[in-house]
Amino acid sequence: MDLWNWKEVCNLALDCARFAVSHRRRAGIGYDLKSDGSLVTAVDARNEKFLKENLLRLDDGSRFIGEETVLSCGADYIAAALAGRCWVVDPIDGTAPFAHGFSTWGVSIGYMRQGRLTDGAVVLPDTHEILTTDGGAVKYAQGFELTDDAASLPWTVLDVPSDEWTDGGMLMLGQKFTRQEKIPLPNPVMSSGSAVQALASVMSGKAEAYLGHMKLWDVAGVLPMMSRLGIVGRMSNGMSIDCDVTNGAFNLDVASPKCWALNADIRIARPGVLDELAEKLS
């Protein structure tokens, strides 16, 4: 039975988007610092609680992994989540730009079965964009009102992006990567502070590639879309990332402070673009 109802999931993401926008002043919103130095707001907490209640209602018997509450989940719960059906959520991906009044943030929802991400949806509220899996396709809409119902949005099906390197094409960089690495290329670069915004740009053909470092919830909503569009991720340790969360790409040791993070930096693009990028950076 197909338990992924993309219209309902997108409406839940849109609700989170509306709440976040309505509770943020033009200059941003108050925030706290977590133990790792990252930012968290009251909107993150509300959105995660809202999504947990409603997503578990959509799939009775599923589990839930969210960025803001995962530390309260015991090892047995995590094992069951990886073995069964589970929602993997980032209630505000890009909390730092959101909290400071910038536009590069989003809401991400991924759906996982037996450790494999099968479907996902992402909404980018300030640019009025939304992406979702629907069967074997990736649907995309833009230029709508956040109050619109998902079923009425101007959906199109995303084409597979170009697999040819473009001189002058935009490279999207993760924040941690930006602070630690150098990119000796003439291409323009952008560090948006939001993995879902950056990867949505790669999927829609606005950007050449993404270079960075992520945790599971950063990419859970977009990995199923990447798979459908032939977009791949290659890590600096030689591994590839795909929809199988348990293949060794992520640290899943709940006792480790690096749990849920990729085990190395990653480059994400179409295969030909990655080959060209690797040659230019060698």
C-alpha positions in Angstrom: 0.0 0.0 0.0 1.3 3.5 -0.9 1.3 5.5 2.4 2.8 8.6 0.8 0.0 11.1 0.2 2.0 14.0 -1.4 -0.9 16.5 -1.3 -1.5 16.0 2.4 2.2 16.1 3.2 2.6 19.3 1.1 -0.3 20.9 2.9 1.4 20.2 6.2 4.6 21.7 5.0 2.7 24.8 3.8 1.1 25.2 7.2 4.5 25.2 8.8 5.6 27.8 6.2 2.7 30.1 7.0 3.3 29.8 10.7 7.0 30.6 10.3 6.4 33.6 8.1 3.7 35.0 10.3 5.9 34.8 13.4 9.0 36.4 11.9 9.6 40.1 11.9 11.3 41.7 8.9 14.6 41.7 10.8 14.3 38.2 12.0 13.2 36.4 15.2 14.7 35.7 18.6 16.8 32.5 18.9 18.8 30.4 21.3 22.1 28.6 20.8 22.2 24.8 21.0 25.2 23.0 22.4 26.9 22.7 19.0 26.6 26.4 18.4 23.7 26.2 15.9 20.6 28.3 16.2 17.1 27.2 17.3 13.9 29.2 17.5 10.4 28.7 19.0 9.2 28.2 15.4 11.4 25.2 15.0 9.9 23.6 18.1 6.3 24.4 17.1 6.7 23.1 13.5 8.3 19.9 14.7 5.6 19.2 17.2 2.9 20.0 14.6 4.5 17.7 12.0 5.0 14.9 14.4 1.4 14.9 15.5 0.0 15.1 11.9 2.5 12.9 10.1 2.0 10.0 12.6 -1.7 10.4 12.0 -1.2 9.9 8.3 0.7 6.7 8.9 -0.3 4.9 12.1 2.5 2.8 13.4 5.3 4.9 11.9 8.1 6.5 13.8 9.4 10.1 13.7 12.9 11.6 13.6 13.2 15.4 13.9 16.2 17.6 14.3 15.0 19.2 17.5 13.8 16.2 19.4 15.9 13.3 18.1 18.2 13.5 21.2 15.3 12.4 23.4 14.8 9.2 21.4 16.4 6.1 22.9 18.5 3.6 21.0 15.5 1.1 20.8 13.3 3.8 19.2 16.0 4.7 16.7 16.5 1.0 15.8 12.8 0.6 15.3 12.7 3.8 13.2 15.4 2.5 10.9 13.8 -1.0 10.6 10.3 0.2 9.9 8.5 3.2 8.6 9.7 6.6 9.7 9.3 10.3 8.9 12.5 12.4 8.9 11.9 16.1 9.4 13.7 19.4 9.5 11.1 21.9 10.7 13.2 24.8 9.6 16.2 24.0 7.5 18.3 27.1 7.5 17.4 28.3 11.0 20.3 30.8 10.9 19.1 32.7 7.8 15.5 32.4 8.9 16.3 33.8 12.4 18.2 36.8 10.9 15.6 37.7 8.3 17.1 36.2 5.2 15.2 34.2 2.6 17.2 31.0 2.2 15.4 28.5 4.4 12.8 25.8 4.0 10.7 23.0 5.6 11.7 19.5 4.7 9.8 16.2 5.1 11.3 12.8 4.2 9.6 9.4 4.4 11.7 6.3 5.1 10.9 2.6 4.9 13.3 -0.1 6.3 16.1 2.5 6.3 15.5 3.7 2.8 14.2 7.2 1.9 11.4 6.7 -0.6 9.6 10.0 -0.8 10.1 13.7 0.1 8.7 17.2 0.0 10.3 20.6 0.5 8.8 24.1 0.6 10.9 27.3 0.3 8.5 29.9 1.7 10.2 33.2 0.9 10.8 32.2 -2.8 7.3 30.6 -3.0 8.7 27.3 -4.3 7.7 23.7 -3.5 8.9 20.3 -4.6 7.6 16.8 -4.0 7.8 13.3 -5.2 4.7 11.8 -6.8 5.3 8.3 -8.0 8.4 8.2 -10.2 8.2 12.0 -10.8 9.4 15.1 -9.1 6.8 17.9 -9.1 7.6 21.5 -8.8 5.6 24.7 -8.3 6.5 28.3 -7.8 4.9 31.8 -7.6 1.9 30.6 -5.5 0.4 32.0 -2.3 1.3 30.1 0.9 -2.5 30.0 1.7 -3.2 28.0 -1.5 -4.1 24.3 -1.2 -1.5 21.9 -2.6 -3.9 20.4 -5.0 -4.5 23.8 -6.7 -0.8 24.8 -7.2 0.6 25.3 -10.7 2.5 22.0 -10.7 5.0 21.0 -13.4 7.1 17.9 -13.6 10.8 18.6 -13.3 13.0 17.6 -16.2 16.3 15.9 -15.5 18.9 18.7 -15.3 21.8 19.1 -17.7 24.7 16.8 -17.2 27.2 19.2 -18.8 29.5 21.5 -16.9 28.8 25.2 -17.4 31.5 27.8 -17.0 30.1 30.5 -14.8 27.5 28.2 -13.3 26.7 28.7 -9.7 28.2 26.4 -7.0 26.3 26.0 -3.8 28.4 25.6 -0.6 27.5 24.4 2.8 28.4 26.7 5.8 30.8 24.3 7.4 32.5 23.6 4.1 32.7 27.3 3.4 34.5 28.0 6.7 37.0 25.1 6.2 37.7 24.7 2.5 38.8 26.7 -0.5 37.3 26.4 -4.0 40.0 27.5 -6.5 37.5 28.0 -9.4 36.3 31.1 -11.2 32.7 30.0 -10.8 30.4 32.2 -8.6 29.6 30.6 -5.3 26.8 30.9 -2.8 26.6 29.7 0.8 22.9 30.0 1.6 22.8 28.3 5.0 20.1 25.9 3.9 20.9 22.5 2.4 17.3 22.1 1.0 17.4 25.5 -0.7 20.8 24.7 -2.2 19.8 21.2 -3.4 16.5 22.5 -4.7 18.6 24.9 -6.8 20.6 21.9 -8.2 17.5 19.9 -8.9 15.8 22.8 -10.7 18.9 23.5 -12.8 19.7 26.9 -11.2 23.0 25.7 -9.8 25.7 23.4 -11.0 26.5 21.5 -7.9 26.5 21.4 -4.1 29.6 21.0 -2.0 29.2 20.6 1.8 28.5 18.5 4.8 25.1 17.5 6.0 23.1 15.6 8.6 20.3 13.2 7.8 17.4 15.6 8.2 19.1 18.2 6.0 18.8 15.8 3.0 16.0 13.4 3.9 13.4 15.4 1.9 15.5 15.8 -1.2 17.3 12.5 -1.5 14.3 10.7 -3.0 14.0 13.6 -5.5 17.6 13.4 -6.4 17.3 9.7 -7.1 14.5 10.3 -9.5 16.4 13.1 -11.3 19.7 11.1 -11.7 21.5 13.5 -9.3 24.2 11.7 -7.3 26.4 12.4 -4.3 30.0 11.5 -3.9 31.8 11.8 -0.6 35.5 12.7 -0.2 36.1 9.3 1.4 35.1 7.6 -1.8 31.6 6.5 -0.8 28.5 7.5 -2.6 25.3 8.7 -0.9 21.9 7.3 -1.9 18.5 6.7 -0.4 19.7 3.9 1.7 20.4 5.6 5.1 22.1 2.5 6.5 24.8 2.0 3.8 27.5 3.6 5.9 27.4 7.1 4.6 25.8 8.4 7.8 27.1 8.0 11.3 24.2 6.1 13.0 25.9 5.5 16.4 23.5 7.2 18.9 26.3 7.3 21.4 28.5 9.5 19.1 28.3 13.3 19.1 28.5 13.0 15.3 25.5 10.8 15.1 23.3 11.5 12.0 26.1 13.4 10.2 27.6 12.3 6.9 31.0 10.7 7.5 32.8 13.0 5.1 32.2 16.1 2.9 30.1 15.5 -0.2 29.7 16.8 -3.7 26.2 16.6 -5.3 25.3 17.0 -9.0 24.6 15.0 -12.2 27.4 12.4 -12.8 29.1 14.3 -15.7 29.2 17.5 -13.8 30.8 15.7 -10.8 33.4 14.2 -13.1 34.2 17.6 -14.5 34.3 19.2 -11.1 36.6 16.5 -9.7 39.0 17.1 -12.7 39.0 20.9 -12.1 39.7 20.5 -8.4 42.4 17.8 -8.8 
